[in-house]
C-alpha cells in the first residue's frame, strides 16, 4: 500500500464549511498579526535610530565638557599663581 492509496480516501472526504471558514479566518488573523508586527518593528527601528543619534551627540558633548573642565582648571591654576606672585613683596 502506497502513500497515495492511504491519502486518497482522506482527500475525497468533504470538509465541513465551519472547519474551512475557521481555517480561513485563522489564516487571515495570522497574516494580519504578522503585518502589524512588521509595522511595530519598523517604528521601533526608527525610534532606535533617532535615539542612537541623540546618544552620539551626548557622548560628544561629554567629551567637550571634560576638555572645558581641564582648561578651566589650568586657567584657575594660572590665576592663582599670578595672584600669589603679585601679592608677594
DAJOFEN-V747115 format. One line per field, one symbol per residue. phi: phi as a letter, one per 30 degrees, with the letter a starting at -180 (. if undefined). A space follows every 50 residues. Layout:
BEGIN
phi=???
END
This chain:
BEGIN
phi=.cdddddeddddddcddddddddddddddddddddddddddddddddddd ddddddddddddddddddddddddddddddddddddddd
END
